[in-house]
Amino acid sequence: MSGLLHAQNSSKYRPNMKLEADSIVQRVSEIAPMLHTAGSMSFSVLKAISRHAEKREINFSIETGSGASTLLPSHLSRNHLVFALDGGSGSIDNIRASSLLNQATVTFIEGSTQATIPKFQFANFFQLTLIDGPHAAYPFPDIEFYIYPWLSTGALLILDDIHIKTIHNLFTFLRDDEMFSLDDVVGTTAFFTRTNAPTFSPFGDGWSRQRHNGRLMQRFELLRKLRSLPKKLRRLGRQTFLLQTNRPIQIDRPDRNSEVGSFGSVAGSVQALFELYLWVLVRRKDQMGWWPQGGGPRKVVDGRWECDVTYGETKDLGCVFEIAVVAVGSSVNDFLLTWCRGAAMGSRAPIDFSFRVSASIQTRREVRKTT
C-alpha cells in the first residue's frame, strides 16, 4: 500500500486566519452530535485543538478515527491523513458529505486501523497526530501508537478518551516517556508535545532504558527488599513504598520551565493519599520561605486537583519560581490552615517548610515569571 502524501495538495490548501479558524470550530461543534453514532468531541476540546495547532505550521497531519475532529484539521493542515472505518456509523460517509470538510487536504484510508496502519508506508513526518480509533479491546490503541517514529520535533500528539482504561494505559506511558511532554488535559483529551529526545528504536529491545519501565523495576526491587524485613517494619515499609514508588502526585500544568505571569493555575492528578492532605506551595527559587496557595488543602475530584497561585510581585519579573505539591498529615495541615487564616487578616510571612519532616510525599516544578 502506498503511503505517499503528495505535496501538490499544498497548492489547493486554503490558508485560514485565526478568525476563520474560530468560526470553523463553532460551526463544527454545532453539527458534531449529528455526524455519526460513535460519539463526538465537545466544543472545548475542538477549541483546544485549534489553540494548540495554531502555534505550529502543519504541513502533514494524521488521525485515527473520523468524525467532527476530521473537519477541523482539514482546515488546519495542508495534508491530513485519516485512518478510519465507517462500519455504518457515518463517521466517514457523513464527513465526506459535509460542506465543512476541506476536501482538498484530506485522504481517507478506510479499514480497521489495526490492519491498515502497520502496513502503511509512511513518507512524511507529521506535525499533528490525533489518536481516536478503536477503544474496546487492548492492545488496539497501542497499535495506533505505531506512528510515533513519524512525529517531528515539536509535533502535537492528541490522545482522546483517556478515561477509558485501555487508552489510559497509553496516556500513562506517554506522560512518563522522555519523548513527550504533557501540555494540557481538556475533559478526557490529553495534549502532548514531541520533545527533542532521541526517537526510541521501533526495532530490537531496550525496554530498560524507558522511564516508564524503570519505575516498575524500582517497585519490584523495593518489594523484594521488604520481604526480608521483620513483620512490623515490613508493614511500615510497605505503606512508604506505596506512597513513594507509585508517584501519586503529578503536576500536569504548567509545563517544566514554562513562562508564567503574576497569576496562574497549577493542576494535576493524584492517587490515594490515605489520611493525608494535599497542599500547593510557591516560592521564588532564590529565597528560603514558601507561600501556601489556595487558602487550604486541595479538593480532589476523580483523581484530579487544581489550585490558583500567585507568582510574587512586579519586582520579581524574570525570576525563577518553584512550585511544590505536598501531601501532609493532620498536624501540618492544621499549621498551614492557621497560616492561611493569618494571611487573610493581613499578617503574612513565608514559612520555612521542612519537606523532609513535614511532607510524606512531594513533587516540584520550576517556571519563570516573564509578565
N, C-alpha and C positions, 0 to 999 in steps of 0.2 A: 504494500500500500504506500502510495506517495505521501510524503509529509511536507512538501514544499508549500510555504505561504508566499505567494508571488508578490513581489514589491509593486507590480503595476496597480494593485489595489489602492496604493497610496494616492495615485492620481485622481481617483474617484472619491477620495475622502473629503468630507466637508468639515473644515475646521469650525469649532464651536467656542464661542466666548463663554465666560462663566455665567452670564445672564441666561444664555440659551441652555446651558447645562442644568441650571436650577429649574428652568421651565420643563425640561425633559423629565427630571426627577419627579416633579409634581404630577405631570401627565401620566407617567408610568405607574406611580403609586396609586393613582385613581382607578386604573383599569386592571391592576395586578390581580385582585381576587377573582376576576372573571376570565383570566387567561387559560388556566388549566386546573386540574383537580389535585395536583400534588403539593399544594401549599404555595405561598408566595412571600416575598420579602416585604418587610414593613417600610414605611416612608423613612424612618430614622436610619435604617440600615442602608437603603438606597442613597440617602443623603450622605452618609458616612463614606460610601464607596466613591461618590463624586468628589467629596472633600479630600480624601486621601489620593485619589487618582490625579487630581489637578496639580499636584506637586511634582508630577512625573511627565516625561514625554513618552507616550505609549505607542510604539510602532507595532508591537506584536503582543497579543494577549491570548489567554486560553481559559476555557471554562468547562467544568464537568457538570452536567445537568443543564437544563434550559428552562427559561421562564421569563418573568419580569426582569430578572437580573441580566438577561441577554440583551434586552433592548437598550439599557443604559450603556454598556461597554461598546455597543455598535456605534455610538457617537463619541466615545472617549478614546477609542483605539483605531489605528489605521488598518489593522488586520486582526480580526477576532475569530479564533478557532473554537468551535463548540462541539464537545463530545457528549451526546445525549441519546436517549431512547424515548420515543414518544409513548409507545405502548397504549395508545388510546386515551392518554391523559390530556392531550392537547398541548403538551409542553414544547413541541416543535411545530406542529401544524398551525396552531394559533399564533405563535410568534412570527412565523414566516408570513402570515397573512396580515399582521399588524402594520398599520401605517406609521407606527413609531419606530419600526426596525429600519436601520440604515443598511439596506440590502448590500450595498457596495463593499462593505467592510467585513461581512460575516460569512464564514464557511462552516457548514454543519457536517460532522462525521457521525452518522447515525449507527446505533448499535449499543450493546452493553459495554460500558466503559471498561469492565473487567477484561473484555476481549479486544477492544479497539485500541486502547492506549498502549499496552505493551507491544503491539505490532506496528505502531505508527512510527514513521521515520521523521523525527523532528529535524528541522533545518535552521531554526532561528531561536535566539534567546528571547524570553518573554519578560516584559516589564510589569505585567499584571496577570495574576492567576487566581481564579475562583474555584474552590473545591466544594461542590454541592451536588454530588452524584448519589449513588445508592448508599443508604444508611443501614439497611435492615440486617445485614449479616457481616460478620467480621471474617476476613480482613479487607473487604471491598474498599473502604475509604483509604486504607494504606496502599492499595494497588494504584489508586489515583495519584498518590504522592510520588509515583514513578517519574513524574515530570520534573522533580526537584533539580536535576543537573542542568536543566534548561532555563533556570531563573537567573537573570542578570543581577549583578550587584545593585542594591537599591530597589529591586523589584518588590511590588506589593503582592503579598500572598494573603488571600481571604479564605477563611475556613468557616463555613456556615453550620449551624445546628450543633454547637459544641456541648449542648446539654444532653445529647444522646451519647450513651456510653462508648459506642464504637468510635464516634467522632472525638469524644473527649480524650480517648487514648492517644489519638494523633495530636490533639491540642497540647496535652501534657508533654509529649515528646518534643514538639516544636518549641514550647516555652523553655525547655531545658537546653536545646541544642544551640551551639555557638553560631550556626549558620543563620539563625533567625532572631530577631528582636521583636518582642510583643509591643505593638504601638497602642492598641486600643481594643476594647471589647464593647460592642454595642448590642444590647439584648443578648442573643445567643450566637453572635457572629464575631469572630476574632480577626484582627488585622495585624499582620506581621510584615516586617521589612527584611529582605535578604541582606545580610551583612556582607562584609568583605572577607569573612573567614573562608579558608580553602574549601572547595567542594569535596564532600566525603565521597570516596570512590564507590560507584554502584557495583563494582566487581570485587571479588575476593571477600575479605572479612575486615577485621579491625574494630570489632564491636567494643572492645575495652577502652578505646580512645574517645568514645562518645560519652558526653557528660551524663546523659540520662542513664546509661548502663553503669557508669562509675558509681553513682549514688546507690544503685541497687547492690552493687558489690560491697560497699561500705556497710550497708544494713545487715547483710548476711554475715559479714566478718564480725560485727558487733554482737550479733545473736550468738555466734559460736563462742565468743569470749564470755558472754553472760551465763552460758550453761555451766561454766566451770566455777561460778561464784557460789558462796553459801546461799541458802534459800532467801533469807531476809535481804541480803544485798542484791540478790537476783531480782526480787520484786521491785526494789527502789531503782535498780539499774534499768529495768525494762521500761518503767514509766519515763525515765530520762531519755532512753533510746527512742521511744515512740515520738517524743517531742522533737528531738534533735535531728533524727535522720529522715523524717517524713517531710521536712521543710514545710511546716504547717502554715507559715506566713509568707505570702507572696505580695510584692508590690508590682502591679500591672502598669500604673501610671503615676507620676511622669516617668519617661524613659531615663536610663542612666545618662548623666552628663548633658541632659537637655537644658534648654533655656527657659526660664520662668520669669514671671512678673512679680509684682508685690503680693499678689494673692493667687491661689491655685487650689486644685483638688488633688488629693492623694487617694488612690483606690487600689484594691487588690482582692485577694482571696485568702481564706483561712480554713484550716481543718479543725477538728475537735480540739478544744483547749482545756478540757476538764473544768476545774473551778477557777480558771484564770480570766483576767480582764485585758482587753486589747486597747492599747493607747498609741497615739501618734505624737512624736516629739520632733521639734525642728531646732536647729542652731546654725549660726554662721560657723563654718568649719574651723576658723582660726580662733574661736572663742571656746571657753570651757562650759558655760552654762547652757542648759536645754530649756526650751519653751514648750510645755504641753499644749496640744492643739485640740480644738473642737469642744472644749468645755467639759469633757467627760470621756469615759470609755466608749469605744465604737460599738454600735449595734451591728450584729452580724445577721444577715438575711440570706438564706440559701447559700451559705458559704462565702458571701461577698461582704465587703465593708468599704466605707468611703469616709473621707474627712476633708473639710475645708481648712486650709492652712494659710498662714501669713509668713512671708519671707522678709523679715526685718523691716528696715526703714529706707527712706530715699537715699540716705548716705551709704547704704550697703550695695549700691549698684555696682555690678562687676564682680561681686564676691561669690565664692562657692558656699552653698548651703548643704547641710547634711540632714537627711530625713531618717528617723529611726522609728520602726514599728515594733512594739514590745508587748509581751504577754506577762502580766504581773499578778501576784496574789492579792488577797483582800486587804492586807495592811498597807501595801504600797498603793493600791487603788484608793484607799481612804486618804492617804497623804496627798495624792495627786488631786483628788476632789477638793480637799481643803485649800490647796494652792489655787485651783480654779475659782473657788468662792472668793478668795482674797483678791485675785486678779479682777474679778467682776466689780469689786468695790474700789478699785483704783490702786491697790497695793500689789505691785507686780515686779518680781525679780526672777531671773532664771534660776533653775535648780541644778545642783550638781548631782546628776543622776548616775548612780553606780550600777552599770549594766551587769557586772559580774555577780553582784549581791542581789540586786532588785529584780532583774528580769529572768524569767525561766527560759524564754526564747526571744530572739530578736532578729530583725533583718534591717539593712540600711541601704540608702541610695543617695548619691550626690547629684546636685543640679547647680546651675549657675544663674544668678539673677541678672538679667540684661535689660529689663524695662521696669 
